[in-house]
Amino acid sequence: MTTSSTWLKHWAPEDELFWTKMGKSIANRTLVITTANLTLAFIVWFVVSALVVRLPQIGFQLTTGQLFWLAAMPGLAGGSLRLVHMFLTPMFGTRAVVSLSTLSLLIPAIGWYYAVQNPDTPYWVLMLLAFLAGLGGGNFSSFMPSTSLFFPKRLQGTALAIQAGIGNFGVSVVQFVTPWIIGFALLGGGMLGASQTLTKGGVTSQAYLQNATAIYIPFILVFGILAWVMLRSVPIKANFREQFDIFGSHHTWSMTLLYIMTFGAFSGLSATFPLLIKQCYGSFEGAPDPLAYAFYGPLVGSIARVFAGPLSDRVGGARVTQWAGIGMLISTIAVTYFTVASGMESFPAFVASMLALFFFAGVGNASTFKQMPMLFPPRQAGGVIGFTAAIAAYGPFFFGMMFALAIAAYGTPNVVFYWLALYIALNVVMNWWMYARRGAASPC
């Protein structure tokens, strides 16, 4: 096998001799580097969800609706940009797409670094920067299809679950690290900007919100350059028009509906969980810091995705998706009993039911990505993975928008959870009929 600076000349992962001799090492190297870059992408994509709960505390005059819209905007951008990214890998190759997409994350990271230091920053600027954070969300739909091309079908469930699961950890990382990193000057002496006065519960303290993105700027530079130096591209190419053949299959649309159920819910609830905690329990004495709990949701979902990948390789993606869907349905209904509370006594049950919902969504995220490579040949499977991921990435936008509307109209988010439960139920029936039942036409 020979290589150019960008493209491998030959790639045959299903050939056991080729895979053992050289394919495995290249694929694993690609998996490690791309996963590190994907984690950064998720960090940038969800940094707004960690910032919005702090903005009013340092003097930004924003309504609850405006905060939900800020949390939703990266989802709108992420989904839209994924519709572009799904075509990029067969056109430009893994090396160019991963490295340049990662370096593009510098735009929102630097933008938010400056914006949070001035409470008079116009709302439209904040909305624009929230949209640009969606650059991180877009990367998923080129990174994941790229990785699927490097592995044989028997290992794709595991490889994609590892990459997506660890990448999803970026959500927890940013929500966990932000409250800590903003508490002190990173370089001392105000070299990265002056502190802001943060008021919480009548108590004031000094904070450095600019640290929330400044900490990641060096990592974006290093991993973007590393991807350019270390990655190569498999010789599976297609122009823009040729890639539209995936839309002729009904499996494309059914798998899109299933991935909306799993990742749409995971991403949407990850982006809005901090604000849900604040909305449902923030008015009580001893109210919790939303970010002290919110990161557990995407953390649980990410861990579940990592472990559900190998399980799906062993027992079949459709069966695992069926279990995940039933679990999501029960958890979604359970949440509605704890969103209208009279005190903090029901908060543990609220968090537990939300974590259960995140867990089963994470399981389904992995199992659906096992189903797709079994239903399509490699290049088409990559395209379907990219497309389904693009549509499901609108989750943060639609959940943010729907929660804002529901709370404005009813004072409670429950109507959103009722509709989610109905959607999950319909998808469980569809998955059982098409893929999971004995005698299904397309078992996967």
N, C-alpha and C positions, 0 to 999 in steps of 0.2 A: 504494500500500500504506500503510495506516495502522496505528498501534500503540497499545496501551494501555500502562500501566506494566509489564505482565507479558507479555501475549499479542499476537503479531502477528495482524493480521486476515486476511492472505492469504499463502499460501506454496506456490509451484509451481516447485521446482528443476529439473524436467524440461523446463520451458518455457525455451528457449534465450534468448529476449528478456528474460524476467524474470530469469533467472540472470545474464546479462551486465549488465543495468541496475542491479540492486540485490541480488539474492540472493547473489551470490558474496562481496560485501564483508561481509554479515551472517554468512554461514556461516564465512568465514575468521576473523572476529573471535571468533565463538563457539568455533571450534577452538582458537585461541590461548589464550583465557582458561580454557576447560575443561581443556585439556591441562596448563596450569600448576597448576591445582587437583588434577588427577589425579596429577601427579608428587608433590605433597605427600601425597596419600592413600597412595601406595605407600611413601613414606618412613616414615610413621607405621605402616603395616601391617607393615613389615619391620624396624623399629627393634629389636624384641625379638631378632631373629636376630643383630644386631650386639652386643647387650648380654649375651646369655647366656654367651658365651665369656669375658667379663670378670668376671662376678659372683663366681665362686669365687676369682678373683685379688684381690678386695678384701674377702674375708672371709665371703661368703655360703656356708653349708654346704649344698650341693646335690649330689645324686648325678647320674651321667650320665643316668639315666632321667628324673629331674626336669628336667634341662636340655633334653632332647629334647621333653618334654611342654610346657615353656614355649615352645619354638620352634614347636611344633605348634598351640598354642592360638589364635593369630591366624588361622590357616587355618580352624579350626572356626568362629570367629566371622565371618570374611570370607565364607565360603560361605553361612552361615545368613542373614547380613544382606543378601547379594546376592539371595536369594530374596524379600526384601522390596523391595529397590531396583528390581528388574526391573519392578515395577508403578507406580513413582512418577512417572516423567516424563509419561506420558499423563494422569495424574490431577492433578498439581500444576504441571507445566511445568518447563522447563530452569532458569529463573532461581531459583526457590525451592529446587529440589532441589540444584543445584550449590552455591549460596551457603550454605545451612543445613547441608548435609552436610559441607562443608569446615570450617565453624566448629565442628562437633561433634568434630573432631580435637583440639581443645583439651583435651578430657577425658583421653584417654590420655597426651597430651604432658605435661600438668601432673602427672598421677598418677605417671608414671615419673620425672619430675624430682625428686619428693620421695622415692619409694620407694628409689632406688638410693643415697641418702645415709645409709641406715640398714641395715647388714647383718643386723639383727634383724627386719627386715620379714618377717612371716609368709609362708610359702609360698602360702597361699590368697590373700593379697593380690596377690602376684606373678602368680598364675594369673588372677585377676580383671583385673588391668591388661593382661596378655597378651591376654585375651579382648577387652578394650576397644580394643586396638590394631587389632583386626579391623574397627573402624568405617571405617578407611581402605580395607580390602579390599572392603567393601560398596559403596563409591561407584562402582566400575567398572561395575556392572550398571545404573546409571541414567545415568552420564555417557556411556558409549559408545552406548547406544541413542539418547540425545538427539542426539548428533553425527550419527548415521546419518540422522536425519530432515532435517538441514540440507543434505545433498549429493545430487546426482543419482546414480543407480546407477553410471554409468560412472566416477565419482570416489570411490565409497565405499571401495573397497579401499585407495586411497592415503590418504584422510582418516583412516580408522580405524587404519591401520597407523602413521601419523604420531602420532596421539593415543596409541594404546596403547604404541607403541614408546618415545616420549619419556616417557610415564607410567611405563613399566617401568624407565626410567633411575633412578627414585627408589630402586629396590632397590640399585643400584650406588652411588648417591650416599650412602645411609645407611651402607653397609658400608665405603665408602672414607673418608668424612668422619669417622666415629665415632672411629677410632684417633687421628686428628689432633686433633680438637676437644676430646677429653677430656684432652689433655696440658697445658692451661694454663687459668688463670682467665679467663673471658670478659670480665668487667668490672673485674677487679682488686680486691684488697682483700677477697676472699671475699664480694662482694655477692650472688652467686648460690649461696652455700653453701660450706662448707669442703671441702677436698680429702680424698681417701681414699688410704690406703696400698695400692699395687698391687704384688703379688709375682709375678714371672714368672721362672722358671728360677733361683730363688734370689736374684734381684736385685730390690730394692725401689725404687719411685719413687712420686711423687705424681700422682694422677689426679683428674679432675672428671667422673665419669660422668654427673652431672646435665646437663652440657652437651650430651649426645647428643640430648636432646629440647628443651632450652631454646633452642637455636639456631633451631629451626623455629617457635617460638610466634609471633614477630612476623610471619613469612611467612603463617602460617595466618590470622591476623587480617586482614592486608592483602588477600590474595587472596580470602578469603571475602567481604569487603566489596566488592571490585572486581567480583566475580561478581554481586552483588545490584544494583550500579549499572549495569553494562554489558550484562548478558545479557537476552535476551527469549526467549519460548517460541513454538514453531510451533503452529498451531491444529489439531493432530492429537490428539484426546482419546479416552479410553476409560475406562470405570469398571473396577473390580476384576474383576467377573464377565466382562465382555466380553473381557478379555485372556486368558482361559483357552482361547480357540479355537486357540491355537498347539499345544496338546497333542493335537489330533486328527490332526496330520500326522506321518507316520513320519520325515520329514526333521528334525523337531525332535530326535528321539531319536538318529538317526544322527550329526547334527552335534554333539550333546552328547558322544557317545562320541569323536568326532574331536578336539574341543576339550579333553576330559580328557587325551587323549594328548599334546597339545601344551602347552597352558597349565597343565594339572594337573601335568605333569612339570616345566615351567619354574618355576612358583611353589613347588612342593614341594621341588625341589632347591635353589632359591635360598635358601629358609629353612633348609635343613639342611646346605648345603655347608660352612659354617664348622665345624660339629660333625663332619662326615665327615672333614675334613682333620685335625682334632684327634684323632679316634678312630683313624684309619688310620695317621697319621704322627707324632702328637704325642709318642710315647714314645721316639723316636730322638734321638740326639745331633744338635744343630743343627736341631731340629724347627722348621718354619716357623710364623710367626704366621698363624693361619687367616684373619684379616681382611686380610692383605696379599695374599692370592690369591683369596679367596672373591668379592670384588666383580667380578672379571673374568667370572665366569659370567653373571650377569644383564646385565652390560654387553654382552657378545658377543650374547646373545639379544635384547636390546633393539635393538641396531644392525641385526641381521639382520631383525627385524620391520619396522623403518622401510623398509629397502630392498626387502623382499619384497612390500610392498603394491603399489607401482607395477608390479613384475614380474607379480603376480597379475592386475592390471587388464589387462595386455597379453596374457598367454598363458593365463589362466584359473586360478581358484583351485584346482580339483580336481587339475590337473596338478602344481601347485607343492606341494600337500599330499602327493601321491604321492611326489615326490622327498624331501620333508622326512621323511616316515614311514620311508622306506628308510634315510635317513641316520641318523635316531634309532635305528633297530634296530641298525645296525652299531656305532654309538657306545656304546650301552648294553651290548652284549656285550663290547666292548673294555674298558670300565671294570672289569669283574669280574676282569680279569687283573692289576690293580694295586691292589686294595683290601686284599689280604693280603700285606704287604711285609715283607722282612727288613732293610730299610734305606732310606736316603733316595735311593738310586740310581734307584728306580722312580717317585719323586715327579713328575718332569717328565712322564712318560708318563701318570700318573694325571690330572694337571691337564689335559693336552692332550686326553685322551679325554672328560673332563667338559666341557671347553669346546666340543668338537665336538657333544656332546649338547645343550648350551645353544644352540648356533648353529642346529641343525636344528629344535629346538623353537621358537625364535624365528621361523624361516621359516614353520613350520606355523601359528603363532599368527596371522600376517598372512593367510595364504592361506585359512584356514577362515573368517575374517571377511569375505573376498571372496565365498565360496560362499553364505553366508546371505542377503545382500541379493538374490542372483540367484535364490534359491529361493522367496522370500516377498515379498509387497507390503510397503511401507514400515513401517506400524505393526506388523505381525506380525514383520517382520525385526528391528525393534528389540526386541520381546519375546523372540525366539529368541536374539538376541545377549545379552540380559540373563540369560536362563535358563541358557544354556550356560556363560556366564561364572560364574554362581553355583555351578553344580555343580563346575566345574573349580577354583574357588577353594578347595575343600576339600583341594587338593593339599598345602599345608603341614601341615595336620592329619594327613592319612593318611600322608604320607611320614615325618613326625616320629614318629608312633605306630609305623609299621612298622619303621623303623630302630631304634627303642628296643627293640622286641620281638625283632627279628632279632639284634641285638648281644647282648642278654641271653641268648638261646637258643643262638646259634651262635658268638658272638664276631666275627662279620663281617657286613657289610650285604649280601652278595652275593645272598641269597635274594630281597631286594626287587628287585634289578636283573634277576634271572631272570624274575620275574613281570611286570615292566615290559616286558621284551623280548617276552614272549608276548602281552601286551596290544597292543603296537605292531604286531606281525605280523598279528594279527586285524584291526586297524583298517586297515592297508594294503590287505588283501584287500577289505574292505568298501568302502573309498573307490574302489578301482579298479573294482569291479563296479557300484556305484551311480552314480558321477560321472565317473570319469577315463577309462574304456575307450572305444574307438570303438564307437558304437552304444549308449552308456549311456542309460537312460531319462530321466535328469535331468542332462545335462551342465552344469557350472557352473564 
